[in-house]
Amino acid sequence: MNPIDREDIHIISRHSNLGKENVAGLLQANVYNNRGAWQKFLQLFFITLGIGFTVAGIIFFFAYNWASLHKFAKIGLVEALILITMGLVFIPKLNTNTRNIILTGAAALVGVLFAVFGQVYQTGANAYDFFLAWVIFITLWTLVSNFAPLWLLYLLLVNTTIVLYAQQVAKNWEGIYVMTLLFMINTVMLVAFTVLSRYKKELHAPGWFLNTIALAATTFATIGMVTAVFDEGSGASGLLILFTLPAFASGIWYGLKYRKLFYLSIIPLSIIIIFSALLMEMSGDESMLLLVCLFIIGSVTGVIKGLIALQRKWVLETHVATADQHKINENEK
């Protein structure tokens, strides 16, 4: 059962015989943050902010002093910073979150190192080589740390590498094929993280991380499908449709089963965009434009009303389950 929030507790208090002390206890346990939670948040926030400003400062330092630095000094400084950062990771007194944040900063410095190396020696390599090397050299850190922000950086680099490779090397790849590849990769990663989070508590992935990957996968699928609508001669359209239909159906099923409104929002929105593109492809005159506008307004309104109804239904079921559990506890006492 999903944890109850402030609104659930207020509704329960209005429709039950819970006293003020019980309501206050529920709010304290499920809604309010205690002193320890705030201390932990501020600690992680300032550490993250400090490492982010440090990496940004290093980049600006090289940009400002580039002409006056010797090439060995440029590379040596970045390597020394990476070694120092990695040395901090092995300090025994650091907790896991702090260690992972520092490791994420070191992963960002790896990109700075490759950028400096490319500028010093003017390797002439394609941009995708830079991102590919960055991905390869932080893969082990990403797997070992199992830290969501580092995984997000890793997936961003993977997607960027594929896009740049298609633009600079595989120029014969169709745009639909690239979108299909990106959609498949992000969908596979989303499924993998979701399954591991559900069955391996030590590999739990936060909700914002899963939602970000789901949004990326849905965006790639939407762009690919809209492109396929206006480019009927593409041979990759069938492959994209073959993967998109079961993926969207699975996303709707998962959202209904596990009460994930985010999936039930982005997938219908994607379908609305795709269907609107189909209507526009059929005819581009003013009457069709008006029909598309009316369709978007009506369909979005219907989706919102459906989501509100689902939310109310789930809240009611939560209230009933909470009330039943409260009765059981009272009987046991």
N, C-alpha and C positions, 0 to 999 in steps of 0.2 A: 504494500500500500504506500502511495506517495505521501510525504510529510505534509501536514496541514499548515496553512499559512494564517495570516492575521484575519482575513475575511472569513475563513472557515470557522475560526474560533469565535468570532463575533456572532455568526449565524447560529452556531451551536449554543452559545450562551443565551440567545433570545428564544430558542425553542427547546430548552432543557432546564433542569433544576440545578444546574451547576452554580455553586456559590462564587462570590468574588475571589476567594482565596484560590479555588480551583482554576478559575479563568486566569488569574494572575500567574499561577504556576504553569499553565499551558503556554501563555505568552512568553514567560521567561525561558521555558525549555525549547520552544519551537520558533520564536520570532526574534526576541531581543538578543543582542550580542553582549556578552559579559566583558569584563575587563581583560581577561586573558585573550579573548578573540580579537579585541581591538589592538592589543599589544602585538599580537602575531601579525595582524594585517598591516599595521604601521611599520613593523620591522621589515616585512617582505616588500612593502611599497617603497620604502626609502632605499633598501638595498637594490631593488630593480631600477629605481630612478637614478641612483648613483652610478650603477654599471652602464646604464644607457647614456648618461651624460659623459661618462669616461670614454666610451667608444666614439661618441660624437666628437668629443674634444680631440681624440687622436686623429680622426679623419680631418678635422679642420686644421690641426697642427701640420699635417703633411701638405694639405692644400696651400697653406700660407707660406711655409718654408721650403717648398719643393725645390726651387731653383738653387737655394743655398746649401742644400744637404748633399753629401756624397752618396753615391748609389749604394755602397755597403752600409752606410749609416741608416739609410732609408729602410732597407730590408732588415738590418740587424736590430733596429729599434722595435719593429713589429714582432720579430721572432722573440726578442727578450720579453716583450709584454705578454706574448702567448705563454712562454715558459713560466713567467711569474704568476699569471692567472691560473695556470694549471697547478702550480705549486700551492696556491691558496685552496684549491679543491681538496687537497689531501690533508688539510689541517683537521685533526681529530675532533676538535671541539665544535666544529660547524655542524649545524643540523642539515638534514637532507635537502630541504627547500633552498636554503642559502647556498649550499654546494651546487645544486642544479642551476640556480640563477647565475652563479659565477661561471659555470660551464657553458651556459648559453652565451654569455659575454665573450668567452674564449672562441666559441663557434663563429660569432660575428667577426672577431679579429682575424680568423682564418680567411674570410673573404677580403678583409683589408690587406692581408699579406699577399694574396694572389693579385689583387688590383695594383698594389705597389710593384710587385714583380713584373707584371705586364707593362706598366708604364716605364720602368727603368730600362728593361731590355727590349721594349718594343717588339714583342714576339710576333705580332701580326696575326695572332690566333683569332678565331671567331669568338663572338661574345658567349656563345653557348659553351665553349671550352672552359671559360672562367667559371661559370655556374656549375658545370659538370664536375670540375675538380673540387669545387667547394662542397658539393654534395658528397663526393667520394670520401673526402678527408674528415667529414664530421659524421659519417654514418655510424661508426663505432660508438662515438660519444652519445649519439641520439638513442641508439639501442640500449646502451648501458644505463643511461640516466632515466629513460622512460618519463620524461618531463614534457608536459603538454606544450608550453611555449616553444621549446626546442623542436618538438615534432612539427609544430606549425611552421616554424622557419624552414625546416627540412622539406616539408611538402611544398611550400612556396618556391623554394629553389628547384625542386623537381619539376614543377609545372612550368617555371620560367625556362628551364633548360630545354624542355620539349618544344615550347613555343619558338624559342630562338633557333633550335635545330631545324625546325620546319621552315623557318624564314630564311636561314642562311645556307643550309646544306641540302635538305630534302625539299627543294623548291617545287618539285612535282607533286607533293602531297596536297590534296585538296583541303580546304578549310574545314569541311565537314568531317574529314578523316581525323584531323588534328583535334577537333572538339570531341569526337567519339573516343579517341585515345585518352584525352584528359578526363572525360566523364567516367570511363572505365577504371582508370587508375584511382581517382578520388572515391569512387563508389566502393571499390575493393578495400581501400584503406578504411572507409567509414564502416563497412561491415566487419572488418577485422577488429577495429577498436571497440565497436559495439559488443561483439561477441566476447572479446577478452574482458571487457568491463563488467559484463554480466556474470561470467563464470570464474573470473580470476580477480579477487578483490585487490590483490597487490598490483594489478595492472589497470586499475580504475582510471578512466578518462573523464575529465570534467564535462559537464553538459555544454558549456560554451564552445569547447573544442570540437565536439561532435557536431554541433549545430553549424559551426564554421565550415567544416568539411562538407556537410550536407548541402549547405548553401552554395559552395563552390561547384559541387557535382551537378546540382540542379541548374545552376547558371550555364555551365558548359553544355548540358543537354538542351536547354532552351535555345541557346545561340545556335547550336548545331541543327536543331529541328526547324527553326525559323529560316536558317540558311538553306536547308533542304527544300523548304516550301517554295522559295523563290529561285532555286536552282534545281530544276527537275531532272536535268541530265546527269547529276552526280551519281557515281556508282556506289559511294559510301553511304547513301541515304538509307538503304535497306539495313545495313549493319547497325547504324545508329538507332533506327526504329526497333530492331530486334533486341537491343539491350535496354532501350529507354522504357518500353512498355512494361516488361516485368519488373524493372527497377522502380518505376513509379507505383505500380500496383503493390509491390512489397513495402514501399514507404508508407502508403496509405494504410495497409494492414498493420504495420508496426506502430503507426501513430494511434490507431484505434485501440490496439491491444494494450499498449503501454502508456496511453494517455499523453502522447507527445503532440501538443498543438502546433509546434513549430513545423513538423513534417506535414501536418494537415493544412498548413497555411501556404508553404512555399510550393508544394506540388500542385495544388489547384491553381495557384497564381501562374505557374509555368504553363499549365494546360490552357488557361485563359489566353495567355500571350500567343501560344502556338495556334490556337483556334482562330484568334483574331488575324494572325498572319495568313491563315488559309482563306478567310473571308476576303482579305485585301487582295490576295492573289487571284481570286475569282473575278473580281471587278474592282477597278480603281476609281469609279465615278463618285459623285457627291452622295448619292443615295446609299451606296455601300459604306462610305465613310460614316454616315449617320447611323447605319445599322450596326457597325462595329462599335461606335461610341455607346449606343444603347445596350449592346451585348456586354460590353465591359462593365458598365454601371450596374446592370442587372445581375451579372454573374458574381461580381465582387460583393455586391450587397447580399446575394444568396449565400456565398461562402462565409461572410461575417456572421450572418444570422445562424447558420449551421454551427459555426464554432462556438458562438455564445450558448446555443442550446446544448451542445456537448459539454461545455464547461459547467453549466448548471446541473446537468445530469450527473457528471462526475463528482461535483461538490456534494450533491444530495446523497450519492452513494457513500461518499466519505463520511458524511454526517451520520448516516445510518450505522455504518460500521463502527464509528467512534462511540456512538450511543450504546450500541450492543456491547462493545468492549467495556464501557463504563458500568453497565448493568452487571456484567460478569464479575468485574472487580468488586462491585458493591456486594454481590451475593457471596463472594469468597470471603469478604471481611466479616 
